[in-house]
Amino acid sequence: MPAPCGAGVFELPLLAGTALPADATWCWPGTYTVIEKAAAAVVVHTEPAAARLFYTTRWDGGWA
């Protein structure tokens, strides 16, 4: 099954548990959302056109 964006199926598992590449916001074609979770913050990266909608809301003292 192909990946939903230009990242190859072999690339997606390599991203888990490692630092994101500096160009994560524009290095793949297609629509995608990448969630980067660090000790101090959570960063949401989307493709430059922001075609994939992403919603957040306050929930239980935090965000969901």
mmCIF file as Biopython writes it, N, C-alpha, C and O atoms, coordinates in Angstrom:
data_model
#
loop_
_atom_site.group_PDB
_atom_site.id
_atom_site.type_symbol
_atom_site.label_atom_id
_atom_site.label_alt_id
_atom_site.label_comp_id
_atom_site.label_asym_id
_atom_site.label_entity_id
_atom_site.label_seq_id
_atom_site.pdbx_PDB_ins_code
_atom_site.Cartn_x
_atom_site.Cartn_y
_atom_site.Cartn_z
_atom_site.occupancy
_atom_site.B_iso_or_equiv
_atom_site.auth_seq_id
_atom_site.auth_asym_id
_atom_site.pdbx_PDB_model_num
ATOM 1   N N  . MET A ? 1  ? 0.845   -1.182 0.000  1.0 0.0 1  A 1 
ATOM 2   C CA . MET A ? 1  ? 0.000   0.000  0.000  1.0 0.0 1  A 1 
ATOM 3   C C  . MET A ? 1  ? 0.888   1.241  0.000  1.0 0.0 1  A 1 
ATOM 4   O O  . MET A ? 1  ? 1.799   1.336  0.822  1.0 0.0 1  A 1 
ATOM 5   N N  . PRO A ? 2  ? 0.648   2.189  -0.895 1.0 0.0 2  A 1 
ATOM 6   C CA . PRO A ? 2  ? 1.494   3.382  -0.952 1.0 0.0 2  A 1 
ATOM 7   C C  . PRO A ? 2  ? 1.237   4.296  0.238  1.0 0.0 2  A 1 
ATOM 8   O O  . PRO A ? 2  ? 0.154   4.290  0.823  1.0 0.0 2  A 1 
ATOM 9   N N  . ALA A ? 3  ? 2.253   5.083  0.586  1.0 0.0 3  A 1 
ATOM 10  C CA . ALA A ? 3  ? 2.113   6.072  1.657  1.0 0.0 3  A 1 
ATOM 11  C C  . ALA A ? 3  ? 1.173   7.181  1.186  1.0 0.0 3  A 1 
ATOM 12  O O  . ALA A ? 3  ? 1.069   7.419  -0.017 1.0 0.0 3  A 1 
ATOM 13  N N  . PRO A ? 4  ? 0.476   7.876  2.119  1.0 0.0 4  A 1 
ATOM 14  C CA . PRO A ? 4  ? -0.476  8.918  1.734  1.0 0.0 4  A 1 
ATOM 15  C C  . PRO A ? 4  ? 0.179   10.183 1.197  1.0 0.0 4  A 1 
ATOM 16  O O  . PRO A ? 4  ? -0.513  11.066 0.692  1.0 0.0 4  A 1 
ATOM 17  N N  . CYS A ? 5  ? 1.491   10.285 1.297  1.0 0.0 5  A 1 
ATOM 18  C CA . CYS A ? 5  ? 2.192   11.433 0.745  1.0 0.0 5  A 1 
ATOM 19  C C  . CYS A ? 5  ? 3.387   10.926 -0.040 1.0 0.0 5  A 1 
ATOM 20  O O  . CYS A ? 5  ? 3.500   9.726  -0.289 1.0 0.0 5  A 1 
ATOM 21  N N  . GLY A ? 6  ? 4.270   11.811 -0.429 1.0 0.0 6  A 1 
ATOM 22  C CA . GLY A ? 6  ? 5.416   11.415 -1.235 1.0 0.0 6  A 1 
ATOM 23  C C  . GLY A ? 6  ? 6.485   10.635 -0.482 1.0 0.0 6  A 1 
ATOM 24  O O  . GLY A ? 6  ? 7.417   10.124 -1.103 1.0 0.0 6  A 1 
ATOM 25  N N  . ALA A ? 7  ? 6.377   10.532 0.819  1.0 0.0 7  A 1 
ATOM 26  C CA . ALA A ? 7  ? 7.344   9.739  1.584  1.0 0.0 7  A 1 
ATOM 27  C C  . ALA A ? 7  ? 7.150   8.271  1.233  1.0 0.0 7  A 1 
ATOM 28  O O  . ALA A ? 7  ? 6.024   7.780  1.167  1.0 0.0 7  A 1 
ATOM 29  N N  . GLY A ? 8  ? 8.235   7.593  1.014  1.0 0.0 8  A 1 
ATOM 30  C CA . GLY A ? 8  ? 8.140   6.177  0.691  1.0 0.0 8  A 1 
ATOM 31  C C  . GLY A ? 8  ? 7.768   5.360  1.916  1.0 0.0 8  A 1 
ATOM 32  O O  . GLY A ? 8  ? 8.013   5.779  3.047  1.0 0.0 8  A 1 
ATOM 33  N N  . VAL A ? 9  ? 7.185   4.212  1.694  1.0 0.0 9  A 1 
ATOM 34  C CA . VAL A ? 9  ? 6.783   3.335  2.786  1.0 0.0 9  A 1 
ATOM 35  C C  . VAL A ? 9  ? 7.995   2.993  3.665  1.0 0.0 9  A 1 
ATOM 36  O O  . VAL A ? 9  ? 7.852   2.835  4.877  1.0 0.0 9  A 1 
ATOM 37  N N  . PHE A ? 10 ? 9.156   2.881  3.076  1.0 0.0 10 A 1 
ATOM 38  C CA . PHE A ? 10 ? 10.369  2.585  3.848  1.0 0.0 10 A 1 
ATOM 39  C C  . PHE A ? 10 ? 10.796  3.764  4.716  1.0 0.0 10 A 1 
ATOM 40  O O  . PHE A ? 10 ? 11.460  3.560  5.732  1.0 0.0 10 A 1 
ATOM 41  N N  . GLU A ? 11 ? 10.427  5.017  4.335  1.0 0.0 11 A 1 
ATOM 42  C CA . GLU A ? 11 ? 10.823  6.203  5.095  1.0 0.0 11 A 1 
ATOM 43  C C  . GLU A ? 11 ? 10.008  6.406  6.372  1.0 0.0 11 A 1 
ATOM 44  O O  . GLU A ? 11 ? 10.543  6.874  7.377  1.0 0.0 11 A 1 
ATOM 45  N N  . LEU A ? 12 ? 8.739   6.063  6.342  1.0 0.0 12 A 1 
ATOM 46  C CA . LEU A ? 12 ? 7.862   6.348  7.474  1.0 0.0 12 A 1 
ATOM 47  C C  . LEU A ? 12 ? 8.321   5.692  8.772  1.0 0.0 12 A 1 
ATOM 48  O O  . LEU A ? 12 ? 8.367   6.378  9.794  1.0 0.0 12 A 1 
ATOM 49  N N  . PRO A ? 13 ? 8.663   4.407  8.792  1.0 0.0 13 A 1 
ATOM 50  C CA . PRO A ? 13 ? 9.143   3.817  10.052 1.0 0.0 13 A 1 
ATOM 51  C C  . PRO A ? 13 ? 10.455  4.433  10.540 1.0 0.0 13 A 1 
ATOM 52  O O  . PRO A ? 13 ? 10.720  4.446  11.742 1.0 0.0 13 A 1 
ATOM 53  N N  . LEU A ? 14 ? 11.273  4.940  9.623  1.0 0.0 14 A 1 
ATOM 54  C CA . LEU A ? 14 ? 12.545  5.549  10.009 1.0 0.0 14 A 1 
ATOM 55  C C  . LEU A ? 14 ? 12.339  6.840  10.800 1.0 0.0 14 A 1 
ATOM 56  O O  . LEU A ? 14 ? 13.211  7.241  11.571 1.0 0.0 14 A 1 
ATOM 57  N N  . LEU A ? 15 ? 11.185  7.494  10.612 1.0 0.0 15 A 1 
ATOM 58  C CA . LEU A ? 15 ? 10.910  8.752  11.304 1.0 0.0 15 A 1 
ATOM 59  C C  . LEU A ? 15 ? 10.489  8.538  12.754 1.0 0.0 15 A 1 
ATOM 60  O O  . LEU A ? 15 ? 10.655  9.435  13.581 1.0 0.0 15 A 1 
ATOM 61  N N  . ALA A ? 16 ? 9.958   7.391  13.070 1.0 0.0 16 A 1 
ATOM 62  C CA . ALA A ? 16 ? 9.468   7.122  14.428 1.0 0.0 16 A 1 
ATOM 63  C C  . ALA A ? 16 ? 10.635  7.070  15.409 1.0 0.0 16 A 1 
ATOM 64  O O  . ALA A ? 16 ? 11.606  6.344  15.194 1.0 0.0 16 A 1 
ATOM 65  N N  . GLY A ? 17 ? 10.534  7.833  16.471 1.0 0.0 17 A 1 
ATOM 66  C CA . GLY A ? 17 ? 11.532  7.790  17.528 1.0 0.0 17 A 1 
ATOM 67  C C  . GLY A ? 17 ? 12.831  8.505  17.224 1.0 0.0 17 A 1 
ATOM 68  O O  . GLY A ? 17 ? 13.790  8.376  17.985 1.0 0.0 17 A 1 
ATOM 69  N N  . THR A ? 18 ? 12.891  9.256  16.135 1.0 0.0 18 A 1 
ATOM 70  C CA . THR A ? 18 ? 14.101  10.010 15.805 1.0 0.0 18 A 1 
ATOM 71  C C  . THR A ? 18 ? 13.739  11.475 15.604 1.0 0.0 18 A 1 
ATOM 72  O O  . THR A ? 18 ? 12.563  11.825 15.505 1.0 0.0 18 A 1 
ATOM 73  N N  . ALA A ? 19 ? 14.742  12.313 15.545 1.0 0.0 19 A 1 
ATOM 74  C CA . ALA A ? 19 ? 14.518  13.734 15.272 1.0 0.0 19 A 1 
ATOM 75  C C  . ALA A ? 19 ? 14.025  13.891 13.832 1.0 0.0 19 A 1 
ATOM 76  O O  . ALA A ? 19 ? 14.507  13.214 12.924 1.0 0.0 19 A 1 
ATOM 77  N N  . LEU A ? 20 ? 13.079  14.774 13.642 1.0 0.0 20 A 1 
ATOM 78  C CA . LEU A ? 20 ? 12.577  15.016 12.287 1.0 0.0 20 A 1 
ATOM 79  C C  . LEU A ? 20 ? 13.627  15.737 11.459 1.0 0.0 20 A 1 
ATOM 80  O O  . LEU A ? 20 ? 14.422  16.508 11.997 1.0 0.0 20 A 1 
ATOM 81  N N  . PRO A ? 21 ? 13.635  15.495 10.159 1.0 0.0 21 A 1 
ATOM 82  C CA . PRO A ? 21 ? 14.547  16.259 9.311  1.0 0.0 21 A 1 
ATOM 83  C C  . PRO A ? 21 ? 14.133  17.731 9.319  1.0 0.0 21 A 1 
ATOM 84  O O  . PRO A ? 21 ? 12.950  18.042 9.458  1.0 0.0 21 A 1 
ATOM 85  N N  . ALA A ? 22 ? 15.088  18.624 9.172  1.0 0.0 22 A 1 
ATOM 86  C CA . ALA A ? 22 ? 14.808  20.064 9.200  1.0 0.0 22 A 1 
ATOM 87  C C  . ALA A ? 22 ? 13.815  20.480 8.122  1.0 0.0 22 A 1 
ATOM 88  O O  . ALA A ? 22 ? 13.117  21.483 8.272  1.0 0.0 22 A 1 
ATOM 89  N N  . ASP A ? 23 ? 13.749  19.721 7.044  1.0 0.0 23 A 1 
ATOM 90  C CA . ASP A ? 23 ? 12.846  20.068 5.937  1.0 0.0 23 A 1 
ATOM 91  C C  . ASP A ? 23 ? 11.545  19.265 5.956  1.0 0.0 23 A 1 
ATOM 92  O O  . ASP A ? 23 ? 10.927  19.077 4.909  1.0 0.0 23 A 1 
ATOM 93  N N  . ALA A ? 24 ? 11.123  18.792 7.123  1.0 0.0 24 A 1 
ATOM 94  C CA . ALA A ? 24 ? 9.930   17.939 7.228  1.0 0.0 24 A 1 
ATOM 95  C C  . ALA A ? 24 ? 8.669   18.612 6.700  1.0 0.0 24 A 1 
ATOM 96  O O  . ALA A ? 24 ? 7.733   17.929 6.282  1.0 0.0 24 A 1 
ATOM 97  N N  . THR A ? 25 ? 8.632   19.940 6.714  1.0 0.0 25 A 1 
ATOM 98  C CA . THR A ? 25 ? 7.432   20.649 6.262  1.0 0.0 25 A 1 
ATOM 99  C C  . THR A ? 25 ? 7.323   20.691 4.740  1.0 0.0 25 A 1 
ATOM 100 O O  . THR A ? 25 ? 6.219   20.858 4.222  1.0 0.0 25 A 1 
ATOM 101 N N  . TRP A ? 26 ? 8.406   20.548 4.017  1.0 0.0 26 A 1 
ATOM 102 C CA . TRP A ? 26 ? 8.329   20.660 2.562  1.0 0.0 26 A 1 
ATOM 103 C C  . TRP A ? 26 ? 9.073   19.580 1.781  1.0 0.0 26 A 1 
ATOM 104 O O  . TRP A ? 26 ? 9.176   19.678 0.559  1.0 0.0 26 A 1 
ATOM 105 N N  . CYS A ? 27 ? 9.589   18.564 2.443  1.0 0.0 27 A 1 
ATOM 106 C CA . CYS A ? 27 ? 10.419  17.608 1.703  1.0 0.0 27 A 1 
ATOM 107 C C  . CYS A ? 27 ? 9.624   16.556 0.932  1.0 0.0 27 A 1 
ATOM 108 O O  . CYS A ? 27 ? 10.197  15.893 0.068  1.0 0.0 27 A 1 
ATOM 109 N N  . TRP A ? 28 ? 8.333   16.373 1.207  1.0 0.0 28 A 1 
ATOM 110 C CA . TRP A ? 28 ? 7.540   15.382 0.492  1.0 0.0 28 A 1 
ATOM 111 C C  . TRP A ? 28 ? 6.371   16.035 -0.216 1.0 0.0 28 A 1 
ATOM 112 O O  . TRP A ? 28 ? 5.767   16.964 0.320  1.0 0.0 28 A 1 
ATOM 113 N N  . PRO A ? 29 ? 6.041   15.570 -1.402 1.0 0.0 29 A 1 
ATOM 114 C CA . PRO A ? 29 ? 4.832   16.074 -2.067 1.0 0.0 29 A 1 
ATOM 115 C C  . PRO A ? 29 ? 3.590   15.407 -1.456 1.0 0.0 29 A 1 
ATOM 116 O O  . PRO A ? 29 ? 3.698   14.386 -0.777 1.0 0.0 29 A 1 
ATOM 117 N N  . GLY A ? 30 ? 2.444   15.979 -1.696 1.0 0.0 30 A 1 
ATOM 118 C CA . GLY A ? 30 ? 1.193   15.401 -1.210 1.0 0.0 30 A 1 
ATOM 119 C C  . GLY A ? 30 ? 0.711   16.085 0.055  1.0 0.0 30 A 1 
ATOM 120 O O  . GLY A ? 30 ? 1.302   17.065 0.509  1.0 0.0 30 A 1 
ATOM 121 N N  . THR A ? 31 ? -0.357  15.566 0.613  1.0 0.0 31 A 1 
ATOM 122 C CA . THR A ? 31 ? -0.906  16.136 1.835  1.0 0.0 31 A 1 
ATOM 123 C C  . THR A ? 31 ? -0.536  15.254 3.019  1.0 0.0 31 A 1 
ATOM 124 O O  . THR A ? 31 ? -0.663  14.031 2.961  1.0 0.0 31 A 1 
ATOM 125 N N  . TYR A ? 32 ? -0.082  15.884 4.084  1.0 0.0 32 A 1 
ATOM 126 C CA . TYR A ? 32 ? 0.324   15.120 5.257  1.0 0.0 32 A 1 
ATOM 127 C C  . TYR A ? 32 ? 0.380   16.008 6.480  1.0 0.0 32 A 1 
ATOM 128 O O  . TYR A ? 32 ? 0.434   17.233 6.370  1.0 0.0 32 A 1 
ATOM 129 N N  . THR A ? 33 ? 0.368   15.392 7.634  1.0 0.0 33 A 1 
ATOM 130 C CA . THR A ? 33 ? 0.558   16.059 8.913  1.0 0.0 33 A 1 
ATOM 131 C C  . THR A ? 33 ? 1.554   15.220 9.709  1.0 0.0 33 A 1 
ATOM 132 O O  . THR A ? 33 ? 1.411   14.002 9.816  1.0 0.0 33 A 1 
ATOM 133 N N  . VAL A ? 34 ? 2.556   15.881 10.262 1.0 0.0 34 A 1 
ATOM 134 C CA . VAL A ? 34 ? 3.550   15.217 11.087 1.0 0.0 34 A 1 
ATOM 135 C C  . VAL A ? 34 ? 3.483   15.853 12.468 1.0 0.0 34 A 1 
ATOM 136 O O  . VAL A ? 34 ? 3.586   17.073 12.596 1.0 0.0 34 A 1 
ATOM 137 N N  . ILE A ? 35 ? 3.311   15.032 13.504 1.0 0.0 35 A 1 
ATOM 138 C CA . ILE A ? 35 ? 3.272   15.518 14.878 1.0 0.0 35 A 1 
ATOM 139 C C  . ILE A ? 35 ? 4.638   15.249 15.511 1.0 0.0 35 A 1 
ATOM 140 O O  . ILE A ? 35 ? 5.084   14.104 15.588 1.0 0.0 35 A 1 
ATOM 141 N N  . GLU A ? 36 ? 5.287   16.307 15.955 1.0 0.0 36 A 1 
ATOM 142 C CA . GLU A ? 36 ? 6.594   16.197 16.611 1.0 0.0 36 A 1 
ATOM 143 C C  . GLU A ? 36 ? 6.394   16.430 18.108 1.0 0.0 36 A 1 
ATOM 144 O O  . GLU A ? 36 ? 6.044   17.534 18.525 1.0 0.0 36 A 1 
ATOM 145 N N  . LYS A ? 37 ? 6.613   15.403 18.904 1.0 0.0 37 A 1 
ATOM 146 C CA . LYS A ? 37 ? 6.431   15.502 20.346 1.0 0.0 37 A 1 
ATOM 147 C C  . LYS A ? 37 ? 7.799   15.518 21.027 1.0 0.0 37 A 1 
ATOM 148 O O  . LYS A ? 37 ? 8.592   14.588 20.883 1.0 0.0 37 A 1 
ATOM 149 N N  . ALA A ? 38 ? 8.056   16.587 21.767 1.0 0.0 38 A 1 
ATOM 150 C CA . ALA A ? 38 ? 9.301   16.715 22.531 1.0 0.0 38 A 1 
ATOM 151 C C  . ALA A ? 38 ? 8.943   16.929 23.998 1.0 0.0 38 A 1 
ATOM 152 O O  . ALA A ? 38 ? 7.769   17.075 24.336 1.0 0.0 38 A 1 
ATOM 153 N N  . ALA A ? 39 ? 9.935   16.948 24.856 1.0 0.0 39 A 1 
ATOM 154 C CA . ALA A ? 39 ? 9.683   17.111 26.292 1.0 0.0 39 A 1 
ATOM 155 C C  . ALA A ? 39 ? 9.011   18.443 26.599 1.0 0.0 39 A 1 
ATOM 156 O O  . ALA A ? 39 ? 8.169   18.514 27.493 1.0 0.0 39 A 1 
ATOM 157 N N  . ALA A ? 40 ? 9.368   19.498 25.874 1.0 0.0 40 A 1 
ATOM 158 C CA . ALA A ? 40 ? 8.864   20.835 26.184 1.0 0.0 40 A 1 
ATOM 159 C C  . ALA A ? 40 ? 7.697   21.287 25.311 1.0 0.0 40 A 1 
ATOM 160 O O  . ALA A ? 40 ? 7.023   22.258 25.656 1.0 0.0 40 A 1 
ATOM 161 N N  . ALA A ? 41 ? 7.440   20.615 24.199 1.0 0.0 41 A 1 
ATOM 162 C CA . ALA A ? 41 ? 6.415   21.114 23.283 1.0 0.0 41 A 1 
ATOM 163 C C  . ALA A ? 41 ? 5.963   20.034 22.314 1.0 0.0 41 A 1 
ATOM 164 O O  . ALA A ? 41 ? 6.607   18.997 22.154 1.0 0.0 41 A 1 
ATOM 165 N N  . VAL A ? 42 ? 4.844   20.307 21.678 1.0 0.0 42 A 1 
ATOM 166 C CA . VAL A ? 42 ? 4.348   19.494 20.568 1.0 0.0 42 A 1 
ATOM 167 C C  . VAL A ? 42 ? 4.225   20.427 19.376 1.0 0.0 42 A 1 
ATOM 168 O O  . VAL A ? 42 ? 3.600   21.483 19.471 1.0 0.0 42 A 1 
ATOM 169 N N  . VAL A ? 43 ? 4.819   20.042 18.255 1.0 0.0 43 A 1 
ATOM 170 C CA . VAL A ? 43 ? 4.789   20.866 17.046 1.0 0.0 43 A 1 
ATOM 171 C C  . VAL A ? 43 ? 4.060   20.097 15.958 1.0 0.0 43 A 1 
ATOM 172 O O  . VAL A ? 43 ? 4.318   18.913 15.741 1.0 0.0 43 A 1 
ATOM 173 N N  . VAL A ? 44 ? 3.146   20.781 15.272 1.0 0.0 44 A 1 
ATOM 174 C CA . VAL A ? 44 ? 2.396   20.179 14.171 1.0 0.0 44 A 1 
ATOM 175 C C  . VAL A ? 44 ? 2.957   20.733 12.861 1.0 0.0 44 A 1 
ATOM 176 O O  . VAL A ? 44 ? 2.922   21.940 12.624 1.0 0.0 44 A 1 
ATOM 177 N N  . HIS A ? 45 ? 3.475   19.839 12.015 1.0 0.0 45 A 1 
ATOM 178 C CA . HIS A ? 45 ? 3.993   20.221 10.698 1.0 0.0 45 A 1 
ATOM 179 C C  . HIS A ? 45 ? 2.978   19.752 9.656  1.0 0.0 45 A 1 
ATOM 180 O O  . HIS A ? 45 ? 2.502   18.618 9.718  1.0 0.0 45 A 1 
ATOM 181 N N  . THR A ? 46 ? 2.653   20.609 8.715  1.0 0.0 46 A 1 
ATOM 182 C CA . THR A ? 46 ? 1.810   20.207 7.587  1.0 0.0 46 A 1 
ATOM 183 C C  . THR A ? 46 ? 2.493   20.639 6.303  1.0 0.0 46 A 1 
ATOM 184 O O  . THR A ? 46 ? 3.451   21.411 6.330  1.0 0.0 46 A 1 
ATOM 185 N N  . GLU A ? 47 ? 1.999   20.143 5.186  1.0 0.0 47 A 1 
ATOM 186 C CA . GLU A ? 47 ? 2.585   20.537 3.914  1.0 0.0 47 A 1 
ATOM 187 C C  . GLU A ? 47 ? 2.301   22.023 3.677  1.0 0.0 47 A 1 
ATOM 188 O O  . GLU A ? 47 ? 1.368   22.559 4.274  1.0 0.0 47 A 1 
ATOM 189 N N  . PRO A ? 48 ? 3.074   22.704 2.825  1.0 0.0 48 A 1 
ATOM 190 C CA . PRO A ? 48 ? 2.947   24.151 2.655  1.0 0.0 48 A 1 
ATOM 191 C C  . PRO A ? 48 ? 1.545   24.637 2.283  1.0 0.0 48 A 1 
ATOM 192 O O  . PRO A ? 48 ? 1.172   25.746 2.665  1.0 0.0 48 A 1 
ATOM 193 N N  . ALA A ? 49 ? 0.773   23.863 1.566  1.0 0.0 49 A 1 
ATOM 194 C CA . ALA A ? 49 ? -0.567  24.304 1.174  1.0 0.0 49 A 1 
ATOM 195 C C  . ALA A ? 49 ? -1.579  24.135 2.306  1.0 0.0 49 A 1 
ATOM 196 O O  . ALA A ? 49 ? -2.694  24.647 2.215  1.0 0.0 49 A 1 
ATOM 197 N N  . ALA A ? 50 ? -1.209  23.432 3.357  1.0 0.0 50 A 1 
ATOM 198 C CA . ALA A ? 50 ? -2.095  23.167 4.498  1.0 0.0 50 A 1 
ATOM 199 C C  . ALA A ? 50 ? -3.416  22.561 4.031  1.0 0.0 50 A 1 
ATOM 200 O O  . ALA A ? 50 ? -4.479  22.917 4.541  1.0 0.0 50 A 1 
ATOM 201 N N  . ALA A ? 51 ? -3.351  21.658 3.075  1.0 0.0 51 A 1 
ATOM 202 C CA . ALA A ? 51 ? -4.557  21.041 2.520  1.0 0.0 51 A 1 
ATOM 203 C C  . ALA A ? 51 ? -5.187  20.032 3.474  1.0 0.0 51 A 1 
ATOM 204 O O  . ALA A ? 51 ? -6.391  19.791 3.402  1.0 0.0 51 A 1 
ATOM 205 N N  . ARG A ? 52 ? -4.406  19.447 4.355  1.0 0.0 52 A 1 
ATOM 206 C CA . ARG A ? 52 ? -4.952  18.486 5.324  1.0 0.0 52 A 1 
ATOM 207 C C  . ARG A ? 52 ? -5.330  19.268 6.573  1.0 0.0 52 A 1 
ATOM 208 O O  . ARG A ? 52 ? -4.475  19.843 7.246  1.0 0.0 52 A 1 
ATOM 209 N N  . LEU A ? 53 ? -6.619  19.278 6.870  1.0 0.0 53 A 1 
ATOM 210 C CA . LEU A ? 53 ? -7.112  20.033 8.017  1.0 0.0 53 A 1 
ATOM 211 C C  . LEU A ? 53 ? -6.682  19.377 9.320  1.0 0.0 53 A 1 
ATOM 212 O O  . LEU A ? 53 ? -6.586  18.153 9.410  1.0 0.0 53 A 1 
ATOM 213 N N  . PHE A ? 54 ? -6.427  20.189 10.313 1.0 0.0 54 A 1 
ATOM 214 C CA . PHE A ? 54 ? -5.993  19.704 11.616 1.0 0.0 54 A 1 
ATOM 215 C C  . PHE A ? 54 ? -6.693  20.549 12.672 1.0 0.0 54 A 1 
ATOM 216 O O  . PHE A ? 54 ? -6.562  21.773 12.671 1.0 0.0 54 A 1 
ATOM 217 N N  . TYR A ? 55 ? -7.424  19.919 13.562 1.0 0.0 55 A 1 
ATOM 218 C CA . TYR A ? 55 ? -8.191  20.632 14.577 1.0 0.0 55 A 1 
ATOM 219 C C  . TYR A ? 55 ? -7.660  20.307 15.962 1.0 0.0 55 A 1 
ATOM 220 O O  . TYR A ? 55 ? -7.246  19.178 16.225 1.0 0.0 55 A 1 
ATOM 221 N N  . THR A ? 56 ? -7.670  21.297 16.848 1.0 0.0 56 A 1 
ATOM 222 C CA . THR A ? 56 ? -7.314  21.075 18.249 1.0 0.0 56 A 1 
ATOM 223 C C  . THR A ? 56 ? -8.411  21.667 19.125 1.0 0.0 56 A 1 
ATOM 224 O O  . THR A ? 56 ? -9.166  22.542 18.702 1.0 0.0 56 A 1 
ATOM 225 N N  . THR A ? 57 ? -8.477  21.177 20.328 1.0 0.0 57 A 1 
ATOM 226 C CA . THR A ? 57 ? -9.427  21.705 21.308 1.0 0.0 57 A 1 
ATOM 227 C C  . THR A ? 57 ? -8.867  21.489 22.708 1.0 0.0 57 A 1 
ATOM 228 O O  . THR A ? 57 ? -8.066  20.581 22.930 1.0 0.0 57 A 1 
ATOM 229 N N  . ARG A ? 58 ? -9.288  22.317 23.639 1.0 0.0 58 A 1 
ATOM 230 C CA . ARG A ? 58 ? -8.885  22.128 25.028 1.0 0.0 58 A 1 
ATOM 231 C C  . ARG A ? 58 ? -9.615  20.913 25.584 1.0 0.0 58 A 1 
ATOM 232 O O  . ARG A ? 58 ? -10.806 20.725 25.336 1.0 0.0 58 A 1 
ATOM 233 N N  . TRP A ? 59 ? -8.894  20.094 26.336 1.0 0.0 59 A 1 
ATOM 234 C CA . TRP A ? 59 ? -9.490  18.885 26.895 1.0 0.0 59 A 1 
ATOM 235 C C  . TRP A ? 59 ? -8.732  18.453 28.137 1.0 0.0 59 A 1 
ATOM 236 O O  . TRP A ? 59 ? -7.515  18.272 28.088 1.0 0.0 59 A 1 
ATOM 237 N N  . ASP A ? 60 ? -9.419  18.288 29.224 1.0 0.0 60 A 1 
ATOM 238 C CA . ASP A ? 60 ? -8.864  17.729 30.456 1.0 0.0 60 A 1 
ATOM 239 C C  . ASP A ? 60 ? -7.567  18.429 30.900 1.0 0.0 60 A 1 
ATOM 240 O O  . ASP A ? 60 ? -6.589  17.768 31.251 1.0 0.0 60 A 1 
ATOM 241 N N  . GLY A ? 61 ? -7.570  19.753 30.881 1.0 0.0 61 A 1 
ATOM 242 C CA . GLY A ? 61 ? -6.396  20.511 31.315 1.0 0.0 61 A 1 
ATOM 243 C C  . GLY A ? 61 ? -5.290  20.587 30.289 1.0 0.0 61 A 1 
ATOM 244 O O  . GLY A ? 61 ? -4.204  21.072 30.605 1.0 0.0 61 A 1 
ATOM 245 N N  . GLY A ? 62 ? -5.520  20.131 29.081 1.0 0.0 62 A 1 
ATOM 246 C CA . GLY A ? 62 ? -4.506  20.166 28.028 1.0 0.0 62 A 1 
ATOM 247 C C  . GLY A ? 62 ? -5.153  20.395 26.679 1.0 0.0 62 A 1 
ATOM 248 O O  . GLY A ? 62 ? -6.173  21.075 26.574 1.0 0.0 62 A 1 
ATOM 249 N N  . TRP A ? 63 ? -4.561  19.832 25.661 1.0 0.0 63 A 1 
ATOM 250 C CA . TRP A ? 63 ? -5.075  19.967 24.297 1.0 0.0 63 A 1 
ATOM 251 C C  . TRP A ? 63 ? -5.287  18.592 23.675 1.0 0.0 63 A 1 
ATOM 252 O O  . TRP A ? 63 ? -4.562  17.646 23.981 1.0 0.0 63 A 1 
ATOM 253 N N  . ALA A ? 64 ? -6.262  18.490 22.822 1.0 0.0 64 A 1 
ATOM 254 C CA . ALA A ? 64 ? -6.538  17.247 22.086 1.0 0.0 64 A 1 
ATOM 255 C C  . ALA A ? 64 ? -6.802  17.579 20.645 1.0 0.0 64 A 1 
ATOM 256 O O  . ALA A ? 64 ? -7.058  16.682 19.842 1.0 0.0 64 A 1 
#
